[in-house]
Amino acid sequence: QVQLVESGGCLVQPGGSLRLSCEASGSITGILSMAWYRQPPGKQRESVALIRSGGQTDYADSVKGRFTVSRDGAKNTVYLRMNSLTPEDTATYYCYVLQYNVWGQGTQVTVSS
């Protein structure tokens, strides 16, 4: 069984930056493909960024150029660096492991002055 623990969410001012972390643990085999999703208040969950096991990355159009997903393979940890944050980025951010279909518990990001 695989577990995910996210961290790093908090209140940040518009224009600010934040880094989220997601650490996977448990019965893990191979390099993980991991993704970040977010769910804004009152809206559906949406894809934000993906890093495949081979290192390729994909981003939602709304975050391209502002967000960067990276991975520390030795620690089975994925990061989401978020720059130039706006109130529209306010959401609960979730980590997801594709190979095991496992979700994290979510971490709240609030962008507000």
Gaussian input, Z-matrix of N, CA and C with variables (Angstrom, degrees):
# hf/3-21g

backbone

0 1
 N
 C     1     B1
 C     2     B2     1     A1
 N     3     B3     2     A2     1     D1
 C     4     B4     3     A3     2     D2
 C     5     B5     4     A4     3     D3
 N     6     B6     5     A5     4     D4
 C     7     B7     6     A6     5     D5
 C     8     B8     7     A7     6     D6
 N     9     B9     8     A8     7     D7
 C    10    B10     9     A9     8     D8
 C    11    B11    10    A10     9     D9
 N    12    B12    11    A11    10    D10
 C    13    B13    12    A12    11    D11
 C    14    B14    13    A13    12    D12
 N    15    B15    14    A14    13    D13
 C    16    B16    15    A15    14    D14
 C    17    B17    16    A16    15    D15
 N    18    B18    17    A17    16    D16
 C    19    B19    18    A18    17    D17
 C    20    B20    19    A19    18    D18
 N    21    B21    20    A20    19    D19
 C    22    B22    21    A21    20    D20
 C    23    B23    22    A22    21    D21
 N    24    B24    23    A23    22    D22
 C    25    B25    24    A24    23    D23
 C    26    B26    25    A25    24    D24
 N    27    B27    26    A26    25    D25
 C    28    B28    27    A27    26    D26
 C    29    B29    28    A28    27    D27
 N    30    B30    29    A29    28    D28
 C    31    B31    30    A30    29    D29
 C    32    B32    31    A31    30    D30
 N    33    B33    32    A32    31    D31
 C    34    B34    33    A33    32    D32
 C    35    B35    34    A34    33    D33
 N    36    B36    35    A35    34    D34
 C    37    B37    36    A36    35    D35
 C    38    B38    37    A37    36    D36
 N    39    B39    38    A38    37    D37
 C    40    B40    39    A39    38    D38
 C    41    B41    40    A40    39    D39
 N    42    B42    41    A41    40    D40
 C    43    B43    42    A42    41    D41
 C    44    B44    43    A43    42    D42
 N    45    B45    44    A44    43    D43
 C    46    B46    45    A45    44    D44
 C    47    B47    46    A46    45    D45
 N    48    B48    47    A47    46    D46
 C    49    B49    48    A48    47    D47
 C    50    B50    49    A49    48    D48
 N    51    B51    50    A50    49    D49
 C    52    B52    51    A51    50    D50
 C    53    B53    52    A52    51    D51
 N    54    B54    53    A53    52    D52
 C    55    B55    54    A54    53    D53
 C    56    B56    55    A55    54    D54
 N    57    B57    56    A56    55    D55
 C    58    B58    57    A57    56    D56
 C    59    B59    58    A58    57    D57
 N    60    B60    59    A59    58    D58
 C    61    B61    60    A60    59    D59
 C    62    B62    61    A61    60    D60
 N    63    B63    62    A62    61    D61
 C    64    B64    63    A63    62    D62
 C    65    B65    64    A64    63    D63
 N    66    B66    65    A65    64    D64
 C    67    B67    66    A66    65    D65
 C    68    B68    67    A67    66    D66
 N    69    B69    68    A68    67    D67
 C    70    B70    69    A69    68    D68
 C    71    B71    70    A70    69    D69
 N    72    B72    71    A71    70    D70
 C    73    B73    72    A72    71    D71
 C    74    B74    73    A73    72    D72
 N    75    B75    74    A74    73    D73
 C    76    B76    75    A75    74    D74
 C    77    B77    76    A76    75    D75
 N    78    B78    77    A77    76    D76
 C    79    B79    78    A78    77    D77
 C    80    B80    79    A79    78    D78
 N    81    B81    80    A80    79    D79
 C    82    B82    81    A81    80    D80
 C    83    B83    82    A82    81    D81
 N    84    B84    83    A83    82    D82
 C    85    B85    84    A84    83    D83
 C    86    B86    85    A85    84    D84
 N    87    B87    86    A86    85    D85
 C    88    B88    87    A87    86    D86
 C    89    B89    88    A88    87    D87
 N    90    B90    89    A89    88    D88
 C    91    B91    90    A90    89    D89
 C    92    B92    91    A91    90    D90
 N    93    B93    92    A92    91    D91
 C    94    B94    93    A93    92    D92
 C    95    B95    94    A94    93    D93
 N    96    B96    95    A95    94    D94
 C    97    B97    96    A96    95    D95
 C    98    B98    97    A97    96    D96
 N    99    B99    98    A98    97    D97
 C   100   B100    99    A99    98    D98
 C   101   B101   100   A100    99    D99
 N   102   B102   101   A101   100   D100
 C   103   B103   102   A102   101   D101
 C   104   B104   103   A103   102   D102
 N   105   B105   104   A104   103   D103
 C   106   B106   105   A105   104   D104
 C   107   B107   106   A106   105   D105
 N   108   B108   107   A107   106   D106
 C   109   B109   108   A108   107   D107
 C   110   B110   109   A109   108   D108
 N   111   B111   110   A110   109   D109
 C   112   B112   111   A111   110   D110
 C   113   B113   112   A112   111   D111
 N   114   B114   113   A113   112   D112
 C   115   B115   114   A114   113   D113
 C   116   B116   115   A115   114   D114
 N   117   B117   116   A116   115   D115
 C   118   B118   117   A117   116   D116
 C   119   B119   118   A118   117   D117
 N   120   B120   119   A119   118   D118
 C   121   B121   120   A120   119   D119
 C   122   B122   121   A121   120   D120
 N   123   B123   122   A122   121   D121
 C   124   B124   123   A123   122   D122
 C   125   B125   124   A124   123   D123
 N   126   B126   125   A125   124   D124
 C   127   B127   126   A126   125   D125
 C   128   B128   127   A127   126   D126
 N   129   B129   128   A128   127   D127
 C   130   B130   129   A129   128   D128
 C   131   B131   130   A130   129   D129
 N   132   B132   131   A131   130   D130
 C   133   B133   132   A132   131   D131
 C   134   B134   133   A133   132   D132
 N   135   B135   134   A134   133   D133
 C   136   B136   135   A135   134   D134
 C   137   B137   136   A136   135   D135
 N   138   B138   137   A137   136   D136
 C   139   B139   138   A138   137   D137
 C   140   B140   139   A139   138   D138
 N   141   B141   140   A140   139   D139
 C   142   B142   141   A141   140   D140
 C   143   B143   142   A142   141   D141
 N   144   B144   143   A143   142   D142
 C   145   B145   144   A144   143   D143
 C   146   B146   145   A145   144   D144
 N   147   B147   146   A146   145   D145
 C   148   B148   147   A147   146   D146
 C   149   B149   148   A148   147   D147
 N   150   B150   149   A149   148   D148
 C   151   B151   150   A150   149   D149
 C   152   B152   151   A151   150   D150
 N   153   B153   152   A152   151   D151
 C   154   B154   153   A153   152   D152
 C   155   B155   154   A154   153   D153
 N   156   B156   155   A155   154   D154
 C   157   B157   156   A156   155   D155
 C   158   B158   157   A157   156   D156
 N   159   B159   158   A158   157   D157
 C   160   B160   159   A159   158   D158
 C   161   B161   160   A160   159   D159
 N   162   B162   161   A161   160   D160
 C   163   B163   162   A162   161   D161
 C   164   B164   163   A163   162   D162
 N   165   B165   164   A164   163   D163
 C   166   B166   165   A165   164   D164
 C   167   B167   166   A166   165   D165
 N   168   B168   167   A167   166   D166
 C   169   B169   168   A168   167   D167
 C   170   B170   169   A169   168   D168
 N   171   B171   170   A170   169   D169
 C   172   B172   171   A171   170   D170
 C   173   B173   172   A172   171   D171
 N   174   B174   173   A173   172   D172
 C   175   B175   174   A174   173   D173
 C   176   B176   175   A175   174   D174
 N   177   B177   176   A176   175   D175
 C   178   B178   177   A177   176   D176
 C   179   B179   178   A178   177   D177
 N   180   B180   179   A179   178   D178
 C   181   B181   180   A180   179   D179
 C   182   B182   181   A181   180   D180
 N   183   B183   182   A182   181   D181
 C   184   B184   183   A183   182   D182
 C   185   B185   184   A184   183   D183
 N   186   B186   185   A185   184   D184
 C   187   B187   186   A186   185   D185
 C   188   B188   187   A187   186   D186
 N   189   B189   188   A188   187   D187
 C   190   B190   189   A189   188   D188
 C   191   B191   190   A190   189   D189
 N   192   B192   191   A191   190   D190
 C   193   B193   192   A192   191   D191
 C   194   B194   193   A193   192   D192
 N   195   B195   194   A194   193   D193
 C   196   B196   195   A195   194   D194
 C   197   B197   196   A196   195   D195
 N   198   B198   197   A197   196   D196
 C   199   B199   198   A198   197   D197
 C   200   B200   199   A199   198   D198
 N   201   B201   200   A200   199   D199
 C   202   B202   201   A201   200   D200
 C   203   B203   202   A202   201   D201
 N   204   B204   203   A203   202   D202
 C   205   B205   204   A204   203   D203
 C   206   B206   205   A205   204   D204
 N   207   B207   206   A206   205   D205
 C   208   B208   207   A207   206   D206
 C   209   B209   208   A208   207   D207
 N   210   B210   209   A209   208   D208
 C   211   B211   210   A210   209   D209
 C   212   B212   211   A211   210   D210
 N   213   B213   212   A212   211   D211
 C   214   B214   213   A213   212   D212
 C   215   B215   214   A214   213   D213
 N   216   B216   215   A215   214   D214
 C   217   B217   216   A216   215   D215
 C   218   B218   217   A217   216   D216
 N   219   B219   218   A218   217   D217
 C   220   B220   219   A219   218   D218
 C   221   B221   220   A220   219   D219
 N   222   B222   221   A221   220   D220
 C   223   B223   222   A222   221   D221
 C   224   B224   223   A223   222   D222
 N   225   B225   224   A224   223   D223
 C   226   B226   225   A225   224   D224
 C   227   B227   226   A226   225   D225
 N   228   B228   227   A227   226   D226
 C   229   B229   228   A228   227   D227
 C   230   B230   229   A229   228   D228
 N   231   B231   230   A230   229   D229
 C   232   B232   231   A231   230   D230
 C   233   B233   232   A232   231   D231
 N   234   B234   233   A233   232   D232
 C   235   B235   234   A234   233   D233
 C   236   B236   235   A235   234   D234
 N   237   B237   236   A236   235   D235
 C   238   B238   237   A237   236   D236
 C   239   B239   238   A238   237   D237
 N   240   B240   239   A239   238   D238
 C   241   B241   240   A240   239   D239
 C   242   B242   241   A241   240   D240
 N   243   B243   242   A242   241   D241
 C   244   B244   243   A243   242   D242
 C   245   B245   244   A244   243   D243
 N   246   B246   245   A245   244   D244
 C   247   B247   246   A246   245   D245
 C   248   B248   247   A247   246   D246
 N   249   B249   248   A248   247   D247
 C   250   B250   249   A249   248   D248
 C   251   B251   250   A250   249   D249
 N   252   B252   251   A251   250   D250
 C   253   B253   252   A252   251   D251
 C   254   B254   253   A253   252   D252
 N   255   B255   254   A254   253   D253
 C   256   B256   255   A255   254   D254
 C   257   B257   256   A256   255   D255
 N   258   B258   257   A257   256   D256
 C   259   B259   258   A258   257   D257
 C   260   B260   259   A259   258   D258
 N   261   B261   260   A260   259   D259
 C   262   B262   261   A261   260   D260
 C   263   B263   262   A262   261   D261
 N   264   B264   263   A263   262   D262
 C   265   B265   264   A264   263   D263
 C   266   B266   265   A265   264   D264
 N   267   B267   266   A266   265   D265
 C   268   B268   267   A267   266   D266
 C   269   B269   268   A268   267   D267
 N   270   B270   269   A269   268   D268
 C   271   B271   270   A270   269   D269
 C   272   B272   271   A271   270   D270
 N   273   B273   272   A272   271   D271
 C   274   B274   273   A273   272   D272
 C   275   B275   274   A274   273   D273
 N   276   B276   275   A275   274   D274
 C   277   B277   276   A276   275   D275
 C   278   B278   277   A277   276   D276
 N   279   B279   278   A278   277   D277
 C   280   B280   279   A279   278   D278
 C   281   B281   280   A280   279   D279
 N   282   B282   281   A281   280   D280
 C   283   B283   282   A282   281   D281
 C   284   B284   283   A283   282   D282
 N   285   B285   284   A284   283   D283
 C   286   B286   285   A285   284   D284
 C   287   B287   286   A286   285   D285
 N   288   B288   287   A287   286   D286
 C   289   B289   288   A288   287   D287
 C   290   B290   289   A289   288   D288
 N   291   B291   290   A290   289   D289
 C   292   B292   291   A291   290   D290
 C   293   B293   292   A292   291   D291
 N   294   B294   293   A293   292   D292
 C   295   B295   294   A294   293   D293
 C   296   B296   295   A295   294   D294
 N   297   B297   296   A296   295   D295
 C   298   B298   297   A297   296   D296
 C   299   B299   298   A298   297   D297
 N   300   B300   299   A299   298   D298
 C   301   B301   300   A300   299   D299
 C   302   B302   301   A301   300   D300
 N   303   B303   302   A302   301   D301
 C   304   B304   303   A303   302   D302
 C   305   B305   304   A304   303   D303
 N   306   B306   305   A305   304   D304
 C   307   B307   306   A306   305   D305
 C   308   B308   307   A307   306   D306
 N   309   B309   308   A308   307   D307
 C   310   B310   309   A309   308   D308
 C   311   B311   310   A310   309   D309
 N   312   B312   311   A311   310   D310
 C   313   B313   312   A312   311   D311
 C   314   B314   313   A313   312   D312
 N   315   B315   314   A314   313   D313
 C   316   B316   315   A315   314   D314
 C   317   B317   316   A316   315   D315
 N   318   B318   317   A317   316   D316
 C   319   B319   318   A318   317   D317
 C   320   B320   319   A319   318   D318
 N   321   B321   320   A320   319   D319
 C   322   B322   321   A321   320   D320
 C   323   B323   322   A322   321   D321
 N   324   B324   323   A323   322   D322
 C   325   B325   324   A324   323   D323
 C   326   B326   325   A325   324   D324
 N   327   B327   326   A326   325   D325
 C   328   B328   327   A327   326   D326
 C   329   B329   328   A328   327   D327
 N   330   B330   329   A329   328   D328
 C   331   B331   330   A330   329   D329
 C   332   B332   331   A331   330   D330
 N   333   B333   332   A332   331   D331
 C   334   B334   333   A333   332   D332
 C   335   B335   334   A334   333   D333
 N   336   B336   335   A335   334   D334
 C   337   B337   336   A336   335   D335
 C   338   B338   337   A337   336   D336

   B1=1.4548
   B2=1.5265
   B3=1.3313
   B4=1.4605
   B5=1.5151
   B6=1.3199
   B7=1.4583
   B8=1.5200
   B9=1.3253
   B10=1.4617
   B11=1.5193
   B12=1.3149
   B13=1.4605
   B14=1.5187
   B15=1.3271
   B16=1.4535
   B17=1.5203
   B18=1.3143
   B19=1.4605
   B20=1.5171
   B21=1.3338
   B22=1.4468
   B23=1.5109
   B24=1.3137
   B25=1.4481
   B26=1.5164
   B27=1.3272
   B28=1.4618
   B29=1.5162
   B30=1.3128
   B31=1.4604
   B32=1.5299
   B33=1.3319
   B34=1.4690
   B35=1.5199
   B36=1.3134
   B37=1.4550
   B38=1.5287
   B39=1.3109
   B40=1.4695
   B41=1.5216
   B42=1.3294
   B43=1.4539
   B44=1.5053
   B45=1.2971
   B46=1.4558
   B47=1.5176
   B48=1.3213
   B49=1.4614
   B50=1.5194
   B51=1.3192
   B52=1.4530
   B53=1.5186
   B54=1.3216
   B55=1.4532
   B56=1.5230
   B57=1.3218
   B58=1.4615
   B59=1.5273
   B60=1.3216
   B61=1.4644
   B62=1.5182
   B63=1.3090
   B64=1.4564
   B65=1.5227
   B66=1.3102
   B67=1.4627
   B68=1.5186
   B69=1.3214
   B70=1.4613
   B71=1.5158
   B72=1.3198
   B73=1.4552
   B74=1.5220
   B75=1.3260
   B76=1.4521
   B77=1.5164
   B78=1.3233
   B79=1.4679
   B80=1.5236
   B81=1.3064
   B82=1.4652
   B83=1.5154
   B84=1.3337
   B85=1.4580
   B86=1.5224
   B87=1.3187
   B88=1.4430
   B89=1.5107
   B90=1.3182
   B91=1.4606
   B92=1.5208
   B93=1.2950
   B94=1.4609
   B95=1.5251
   B96=1.3020
   B97=1.4579
   B98=1.5234
   B99=1.3202
   B100=1.4659
   B101=1.5197
   B102=1.2993
   B103=1.4526
   B104=1.5209
   B105=1.3114
   B106=1.4651
   B107=1.5239
   B108=1.3216
   B109=1.4533
   B110=1.5240
   B111=1.3116
   B112=1.4589
   B113=1.5196
   B114=1.3115
   B115=1.4601
   B116=1.5163
   B117=1.3271
   B118=1.4665
   B119=1.5215
   B120=1.3157
   B121=1.4648
   B122=1.5278
   B123=1.3135
   B124=1.4484
   B125=1.5125
   B126=1.3206
   B127=1.4660
   B128=1.5254
   B129=1.3312
   B130=1.4526
   B131=1.5317
   B132=1.3116
   B133=1.4583
   B134=1.5250
   B135=1.3213
   B136=1.4621
   B137=1.5228
   B138=1.3096
   B139=1.4537
   B140=1.5278
   B141=1.3203
   B142=1.4523
   B143=1.5312
   B144=1.3223
   B145=1.4644
   B146=1.5122
   B147=1.3221
   B148=1.4601
   B149=1.5231
   B150=1.3114
   B151=1.4620
   B152=1.5175
   B153=1.3177
   B154=1.4478
   B155=1.5224
   B156=1.3167
   B157=1.4587
   B158=1.5180
   B159=1.3189
   B160=1.4596
   B161=1.5147
   B162=1.3163
   B163=1.4580
   B164=1.5179
   B165=1.3360
   B166=1.4619
   B167=1.5279
   B168=1.3265
   B169=1.4611
   B170=1.5280
   B171=1.3163
   B172=1.4588
   B173=1.5159
   B174=1.3438
   B175=1.4578
   B176=1.5224
   B177=1.3036
   B178=1.4549
   B179=1.5243
   B180=1.3126
   B181=1.4658
   B182=1.5294
   B183=1.3117
   B184=1.4644
   B185=1.5248
   B186=1.3422
   B187=1.4624
   B188=1.5233
   B189=1.3139
   B190=1.4708
   B191=1.5167
   B192=1.3185
   B193=1.4554
   B194=1.5094
   B195=1.3409
   B196=1.4641
   B197=1.5319
   B198=1.3180
   B199=1.4650
   B200=1.5278
   B201=1.3167
   B202=1.4592
   B203=1.5163
   B204=1.3226
   B205=1.4657
   B206=1.5323
   B207=1.3163
   B208=1.4611
   B209=1.5120
   B210=1.3250
   B211=1.4617
   B212=1.5258
   B213=1.3087
   B214=1.4612
   B215=1.5151
   B216=1.3249
   B217=1.4563
   B218=1.5076
   B219=1.3217
   B220=1.4569
   B221=1.5215
   B222=1.3322
   B223=1.4609
   B224=1.5149
   B225=1.3376
   B226=1.4702
   B227=1.5216
   B228=1.2999
   B229=1.4530
   B230=1.5164
   B231=1.3207
   B232=1.4609
   B233=1.5206
   B234=1.3233
   B235=1.4490
   B236=1.5217
   B237=1.3021
   B238=1.4577
   B239=1.5202
   B240=1.3177
   B241=1.4560
   B242=1.5197
   B243=1.3204
   B244=1.4568
   B245=1.5228
   B246=1.3154
   B247=1.4644
   B248=1.5245
   B249=1.3168
   B250=1.4719
   B251=1.5250
   B252=1.3026
   B253=1.4591
   B254=1.5235
   B255=1.3211
   B256=1.4552
   B257=1.5310
   B258=1.3252
   B259=1.4675
   B260=1.5284
   B261=1.3217
   B262=1.4663
   B263=1.5335
   B264=1.3126
   B265=1.4666
   B266=1.5250
   B267=1.3130
   B268=1.4598
   B269=1.5241
   B270=1.3208
   B271=1.4637
   B272=1.5147
   B273=1.3204
   B274=1.4565
   B275=1.5222
   B276=1.3047
   B277=1.4650
   B278=1.5298
   B279=1.3301
   B280=1.4547
   B281=1.5300
   B282=1.3070
   B283=1.4499
   B284=1.5349
   B285=1.3294
   B286=1.4709
   B287=1.5176
   B288=1.3261
   B289=1.4674
   B290=1.5166
   B291=1.3123
   B292=1.4561
   B293=1.5315
   B294=1.3264
   B295=1.4650
   B296=1.5205
   B297=1.3282
   B298=1.4643
   B299=1.5217
   B300=1.3279
   B301=1.4714
   B302=1.5222
   B303=1.3013
   B304=1.4709
   B305=1.5270
   B306=1.3453
   B307=1.4620
   B308=1.5208
   B309=1.3200
   B310=1.4506
   B311=1.5155
   B312=1.3224
   B313=1.4568
   B314=1.5194
   B315=1.3192
   B316=1.4557
   B317=1.5129
   B318=1.3239
   B319=1.4575
   B320=1.5313
   B321=1.3150
   B322=1.4615
   B323=1.5201
   B324=1.3339
   B325=1.4646
   B326=1.5190
   B327=1.3134
   B328=1.4548
   B329=1.5132
   B330=1.3236
   B331=1.4596
   B332=1.5228
   B333=1.3089
   B334=1.4544
   B335=1.5214
   B336=1.3275
   B337=1.4627
   B338=1.5211
   A1=109.09
   A2=115.25
   A3=121.57
   A4=109.16
   A5=116.31
   A6=121.57
   A7=109.33
   A8=114.36
   A9=121.22
   A10=109.25
   A11=115.55
   A12=120.92
   A13=108.21
   A14=115.17
   A15=120.63
   A16=109.52
   A17=115.15
   A18=120.52
   A19=109.14
   A20=115.23
   A21=120.72
   A22=115.42
   A23=118.44
   A24=119.86
   A25=111.96
   A26=116.47
   A27=121.14
   A28=109.32
   A29=115.67
   A30=122.91
   A31=108.41
   A32=115.65
   A33=120.52
   A34=108.34
   A35=116.35
   A36=120.76
   A37=111.42
   A38=117.66
   A39=120.17
   A40=110.74
   A41=115.22
   A42=120.97
   A43=114.03
   A44=116.75
   A45=120.98
   A46=113.11
   A47=113.95
   A48=121.18
   A49=109.95
   A50=113.92
   A51=120.28
   A52=108.29
   A53=116.60
   A54=120.10
   A55=109.85
   A56=115.07
   A57=121.51
   A58=109.45
   A59=114.37
   A60=120.41
   A61=109.50
   A62=115.29
   A63=121.32
   A64=107.60
   A65=115.56
   A66=120.46
   A67=109.91
   A68=115.02
   A69=121.28
   A70=109.53
   A71=115.43
   A72=120.32
   A73=109.24
   A74=115.55
   A75=120.28
   A76=111.37
   A77=115.55
   A78=121.71
   A79=109.80
   A80=114.84
   A81=121.56
   A82=109.73
   A83=114.33
   A84=120.44
   A85=108.18
   A86=116.76
   A87=120.76
   A88=112.87
   A89=114.06
   A90=120.97
   A91=108.88
   A92=115.73
   A93=120.47
   A94=112.42
   A95=115.04
   A96=122.12
   A97=106.19
   A98=115.72
   A99=119.24
   A100=109.94
   A101=114.80
   A102=120.70
   A103=110.53
   A104=114.18
   A105=122.15
   A106=108.09
   A107=114.53
   A108=122.76
   A109=107.38
   A110=115.38
   A111=119.57
   A112=110.16
   A113=114.61
   A114=120.84
   A115=108.63
   A116=116.91
   A117=119.84
   A118=110.33
   A119=118.73
   A120=121.22
   A121=111.17
   A122=116.73
   A123=122.05
   A124=115.54
   A125=117.22
   A126=120.21
   A127=110.78
   A128=115.19
   A129=120.25
   A130=110.89
   A131=113.69
   A132=119.63
   A133=109.31
   A134=115.76
   A135=120.60
   A136=110.55
   A137=114.27
   A138=120.53
   A139=110.35
   A140=115.73
   A141=121.63
   A142=111.01
   A143=116.42
   A144=120.18
   A145=109.70
   A146=114.85
   A147=121.55
   A148=108.74
   A149=115.78
   A150=120.25
   A151=107.13
   A152=115.49
   A153=120.56
   A154=110.46
   A155=115.08
   A156=119.48
   A157=111.43
   A158=117.42
   A159=121.20
   A160=114.09
   A161=116.45
   A162=120.82
   A163=115.21
   A164=117.48
   A165=119.08
   A166=109.47
   A167=114.79
   A168=120.22
   A169=111.14
   A170=114.59
   A171=122.45
   A172=108.05
   A173=115.47
   A174=120.15
   A175=110.76
   A176=115.46
   A177=120.34
   A178=108.07
   A179=115.87
   A180=120.09
   A181=111.35
   A182=116.34
   A183=120.65
   A184=113.18
   A185=117.77
   A186=119.50
   A187=112.81
   A188=117.79
   A189=120.58
   A190=110.71
   A191=115.16
   A192=120.85
   A193=113.79
   A194=117.59
   A195=121.02
   A196=112.20
   A197=116.51
   A198=121.84
   A199=109.27
   A200=115.52
   A201=121.52
   A202=109.31
   A203=115.56
   A204=120.65
   A205=108.15
   A206=115.55
   A207=120.62
   A208=108.84
   A209=115.22
   A210=118.13
   A211=109.66
   A212=115.06
   A213=122.46
   A214=105.94
   A215=115.93
   A216=119.62
   A217=113.94
   A218=115.66
   A219=118.96
   A220=111.56
   A221=115.85
   A222=120.03
   A223=112.02
   A224=118.22
   A225=120.94
   A226=110.91
   A227=114.98
   A228=121.07
   A229=109.83
   A230=115.30
   A231=120.76
   A232=108.23
   A233=115.20
   A234=121.58
   A235=109.82
   A236=115.72
   A237=121.60
   A238=107.11
   A239=115.05
   A240=121.11
   A241=107.35
   A242=116.63
   A243=122.15
   A244=109.03
   A245=116.32
   A246=122.39
   A247=110.34
   A248=115.04
   A249=121.70
   A250=111.14
   A251=115.97
   A252=120.77
   A253=111.39
   A254=115.29
   A255=123.16
   A256=108.57
   A257=117.35
   A258=119.07
   A259=112.44
   A260=117.82
   A261=120.60
   A262=112.34
   A263=117.47
   A264=121.14
   A265=112.04
   A266=117.28
   A267=120.76
   A268=110.08
   A269=115.82
   A270=120.97
   A271=109.98
   A272=114.74
   A273=119.95
   A274=106.57
   A275=116.63
   A276=122.35
   A277=109.07
   A278=114.67
   A279=121.87
   A280=110.45
   A281=114.29
   A282=121.74
   A283=108.35
   A284=116.57
   A285=121.06
   A286=108.97
   A287=115.96
   A288=121.45
   A289=108.52
   A290=117.05
   A291=121.42
   A292=112.19
   A293=116.28
   A294=117.68
   A295=113.09
   A296=116.62
   A297=119.95
   A298=113.00
   A299=116.29
   A300=120.53
   A301=110.55
   A302=115.87
   A303=121.77
   A304=109.25
   A305=114.70
   A306=121.85
   A307=109.89
   A308=115.01
   A309=119.95
   A310=110.60
   A311=115.74
   A312=120.71
   A313=112.34
   A314=117.23
   A315=121.34
   A316=112.59
   A317=115.36
   A318=121.62
   A319=107.38
   A320=116.26
   A321=121.78
   A322=110.91
   A323=114.45
   A324=121.78
   A325=107.46
   A326=116.31
   A327=121.90
   A328=108.74
   A329=115.43
   A330=121.11
   A331=107.43
   A332=115.35
   A333=119.63
   A334=109.60
   A335=115.18
   A336=119.75
   A337=109.80
   D1=142.56
   D2=-177.87
   D3=-112.59
   D4=135.95
   D5=176.50
   D6=-119.98
   D7=149.18
   D8=178.50
   D9=-123.63
   D10=137.98
   D11=176.13
   D12=-128.47
   D13=118.20
   D14=179.48
   D15=-98.88
   D16=155.10
   D17=176.37
   D18=-157.01
   D19=165.81
   D20=174.49
   D21=109.54
   D22=-12.40
   D23=-179.67
   D24=-71.37
   D25=144.93
   D26=178.63
   D27=-169.72
   D28=-174.77
   D29=174.73
   D30=-87.03
   D31=130.06
   D32=-179.63
   D33=-138.93
   D34=150.11
   D35=-179.79
   D36=-79.21
   D37=152.96
   D38=175.30
   D39=-54.19
   D40=138.19
   D41=-175.99
   D42=88.76
   D43=-9.25
   D44=-177.67
   D45=-81.71
   D46=-179.59
   D47=-178.28
   D48=-128.70
   D49=158.97
   D50=-178.37
   D51=-156.46
   D52=149.32
   D53=173.58
   D54=-124.55
   D55=123.45
   D56=175.14
   D57=-96.39
   D58=149.18
   D59=177.16
   D60=-126.67
   D61=149.84
   D62=176.12
   D63=-142.27
   D64=116.82
   D65=-179.29
   D66=-108.19
   D67=128.15
   D68=177.49
   D69=-98.94
   D70=140.37
   D71=177.83
   D72=-143.20
   D73=164.51
   D74=179.51
   D75=115.24
   D76=-151.66
   D77=-175.83
   D78=-83.63
   D79=81.94
   D80=-175.36
   D81=-106.25
   D82=131.21
   D83=176.90
   D84=-122.75
   D85=126.20
   D86=176.14
   D87=82.25
   D88=-173.84
   D89=-179.76
   D90=-90.30
   D91=133.76
   D92=-174.00
   D93=-86.01
   D94=145.34
   D95=164.42
   D96=-96.50
   D97=122.50
   D98=-172.84
   D99=-129.69
   D100=148.89
   D101=-175.80
   D102=-133.84
   D103=156.15
   D104=171.32
   D105=-113.15
   D106=133.71
   D107=172.78
   D108=-122.70
   D109=165.12
   D110=173.70
   D111=-144.33
   D112=153.69
   D113=177.80
   D114=-130.56
   D115=103.88
   D116=176.84
   D117=-68.62
   D118=159.81
   D119=179.90
   D120=-57.54
   D121=127.66
   D122=177.17
   D123=74.10
   D124=8.46
   D125=-177.94
   D126=-123.91
   D127=171.74
   D128=179.61
   D129=-80.50
   D130=158.89
   D131=176.56
   D132=-68.53
   D133=140.19
   D134=-178.08
   D135=-135.01
   D136=151.97
   D137=178.86
   D138=-73.68
   D139=141.34
   D140=179.50
   D141=-115.21
   D142=-53.64
   D143=-175.59
   D144=-156.39
   D145=154.10
   D146=-178.97
   D147=-139.38
   D148=139.02
   D149=170.23
   D150=-127.38
   D151=119.62
   D152=-176.32
   D153=-82.23
   D154=167.65
   D155=-178.23
   D156=-60.12
   D157=-28.79
   D158=178.61
   D159=-83.92
   D160=-2.71
   D161=177.10
   D162=100.53
   D163=-8.70
   D164=179.45
   D165=-68.12
   D166=145.97
   D167=-178.44
   D168=-124.05
   D169=151.07
   D170=175.05
   D171=-136.36
   D172=150.12
   D173=-179.08
   D174=-136.62
   D175=150.20
   D176=169.70
   D177=-67.66
   D178=147.80
   D179=-178.26
   D180=-57.66
   D181=-33.78
   D182=-175.40
   D183=-68.97
   D184=-15.71
   D185=-177.46
   D186=-119.33
   D187=-4.32
   D188=-179.31
   D189=-57.40
   D190=134.11
   D191=-179.67
   D192=85.69
   D193=-12.41
   D194=179.94
   D195=-114.68
   D196=-34.13
   D197=-176.95
   D198=-108.64
   D199=146.54
   D200=176.52
   D201=-135.35
   D202=126.14
   D203=176.90
   D204=-100.85
   D205=138.45
   D206=179.51
   D207=-146.03
   D208=172.43
   D209=-174.38
   D210=-144.23
   D211=143.33
   D212=167.26
   D213=-107.52
   D214=96.46
   D215=-173.39
   D216=-62.69
   D217=-33.64
   D218=-178.88
   D219=-64.78
   D220=-26.61
   D221=-178.26
   D222=-106.43
   D223=3.60
   D224=-175.30
   D225=49.48
   D226=43.80
   D227=-178.29
   D228=-120.94
   D229=136.38
   D230=176.39
   D231=-117.29
   D232=145.70
   D233=-177.72
   D234=-121.49
   D235=153.41
   D236=172.26
   D237=-130.87
   D238=108.16
   D239=176.96
   D240=-90.19
   D241=124.14
   D242=-176.41
   D243=-119.58
   D244=119.98
   D245=178.37
   D246=-115.53
   D247=164.17
   D248=176.69
   D249=49.37
   D250=49.08
   D251=-176.37
   D252=-68.23
   D253=144.14
   D254=177.51
   D255=-124.20
   D256=164.50
   D257=177.69
   D258=-57.35
   D259=-26.61
   D260=179.07
   D261=-68.58
   D262=-13.24
   D263=176.20
   D264=-85.09
   D265=-4.76
   D266=178.17
   D267=-62.21
   D268=124.18
   D269=-176.45
   D270=-176.55
   D271=168.59
   D272=166.09
   D273=-89.29
   D274=126.50
   D275=-177.03
   D276=-102.10
   D277=130.90
   D278=-177.16
   D279=-119.66
   D280=143.30
   D281=173.67
   D282=-99.55
   D283=147.44
   D284=-176.94
   D285=-143.07
   D286=135.25
   D287=176.27
   D288=-105.66
   D289=119.22
   D290=-173.23
   D291=-66.75
   D292=-45.43
   D293=-173.69
   D294=-63.95
   D295=-27.73
   D296=-175.15
   D297=-112.77
   D298=-1.09
   D299=178.72
   D300=52.67
   D301=50.02
   D302=-177.54
   D303=-120.05
   D304=138.03
   D305=178.74
   D306=-109.87
   D307=149.13
   D308=169.84
   D309=-81.31
   D310=178.60
   D311=-176.04
   D312=-84.56
   D313=-13.17
   D314=178.83
   D315=96.14
   D316=150.23
   D317=175.87
   D318=-138.14
   D319=134.78
   D320=-171.90
   D321=-86.64
   D322=128.92
   D323=173.31
   D324=-117.70
   D325=123.86
   D326=177.95
   D327=-123.16
   D328=124.11
   D329=179.90
   D330=-110.26
   D331=110.44
   D332=-174.80
   D333=-160.22
   D334=149.40
   D335=175.76
   D336=-94.37

